[in-house]
Amino acid sequence: MYKNEYLEECLKNEKGNRCLLRGYIYTQNNEYNELVIDNLGFISNNIDELKELKNELIKANIKELVLTESSSGLMSNLHGLNEVNIKIKGVEKAKYIDKWDKEDCFKEGLKMVIE
């Protein structure tokens, strides 16, 4: 299961980027083996929030993450991420443990690289 000491401290101190922490909690709850951000929401419309997200990713020493989005918001979010040099690396299957059946499952998303 994915762990990050910096993000653990942010959660403990109730500080940090909401989007990143929400993604980290989602990752922990679903026992993913890498950081998964399930939905950026509307931050892609705000360059300052995207810059803050990128700065927090750098502080946490996160070089890659998996972005899963609904198709309706995907292009807007990709454009916004590109503006702060978070680029698509490829398609990724993120492994997680199903809460009910306790078996391995996969969710597809875009592997993003923080430059």
C-alpha positions in Angstrom: 0.0 0.0 0.0 1.2 3.5 -0.9 2.6 5.6 2.0 4.2 9.1 2.1 5.6 10.5 5.3 5.1 14.2 4.3 1.4 13.6 3.5 1.0 11.7 6.7 2.4 14.7 8.6 0.1 17.1 6.7 -2.9 14.9 7.6 -1.8 14.8 11.2 -1.4 18.6 11.4 -4.5 19.3 9.2 -2.4 21.3 6.7 -1.7 20.9 3.1 -3.3 20.9 -0.3 -6.9 19.7 -0.1 -6.9 18.0 -3.5 -3.7 16.1 -2.8 -4.7 15.1 0.7 -8.1 13.9 -0.6 -6.3 11.8 -3.2 -4.0 10.4 -0.5 -6.9 9.5 1.7 -8.6 7.9 -1.3 -5.4 6.0 -2.0 -5.1 4.8 1.6 -8.8 3.8 1.9 -8.6 1.7 -1.3 -5.1 0.3 -0.5 -3.6 1.4 -3.9 0.0 0.6 -4.5 0.6 4.1 -5.9 -0.8 7.6 -5.4 -4.2 7.9 -7.1 -6.0 11.2 -7.5 -9.6 10.3 -8.4 -10.9 13.7 -9.4 -9.3 17.1 -9.5 -12.6 18.9 -9.4 -12.6 22.5 -10.4 -9.0 23.3 -9.5 -8.0 23.0 -13.1 -9.8 26.3 -13.7 -7.5 28.0 -11.1 -3.8 28.3 -12.1 -2.8 29.3 -8.5 -4.4 26.2 -7.0 -2.7 24.0 -9.6 0.7 25.7 -8.7 0.0 25.0 -5.1 -0.8 21.3 -5.9 2.5 21.0 -7.8 4.5 22.6 -5.0 3.0 20.2 -2.5 3.8 17.3 -4.8 7.4 18.5 -5.0 7.6 18.9 -1.2 6.2 15.4 -0.8 8.9 14.1 -3.2 6.2 12.7 -5.5 7.4 12.3 -9.1 4.4 10.4 -10.5 0.8 9.8 -9.8 -2.3 8.2 -11.4 -5.1 10.6 -12.4 -8.6 9.0 -12.8 -11.2 11.4 -14.2 -14.6 11.3 -15.7 -14.5 12.0 -19.4 -16.4 15.3 -19.0 -13.7 17.0 -17.0 -10.6 15.3 -18.4 -9.6 17.7 -21.2 -9.9 20.7 -19.0 -7.9 19.1 -16.2 -5.2 17.9 -18.6 -4.9 21.4 -20.1 -4.5 22.9 -16.6 -2.0 20.4 -15.4 0.1 21.0 -18.6 0.2 24.7 -17.7 2.2 23.8 -14.5 4.3 21.1 -16.1 2.5 18.0 -14.9 2.5 15.9 -18.1 1.0 12.6 -19.2 3.4 9.7 -19.2 0.9 7.0 -20.3 -2.0 4.9 -19.3 -1.7 3.0 -16.0 -3.6 0.3 -14.2 -3.5 1.1 -10.4 -3.9 -2.0 -8.2 -6.1 -1.8 -5.1 -7.7 -4.2 -2.7 -11.5 -4.6 -2.9 -12.9 -3.7 0.5 -15.6 -6.3 0.5 -14.1 -9.3 -1.3 -10.5 -8.6 -0.2 -9.2 -9.4 -3.7 -6.9 -7.5 -6.1 -8.7 -5.1 -8.5 -7.4 -2.5 -11.0 -8.5 1.0 -12.0 -7.2 2.6 -15.1 -6.0 6.1 -15.2 -3.4 8.4 -16.7 0.1 8.2 -15.3 1.2 11.8 -14.7 4.8 13.0 -14.3 5.7 16.1 -12.3 8.4 18.0 -14.1 
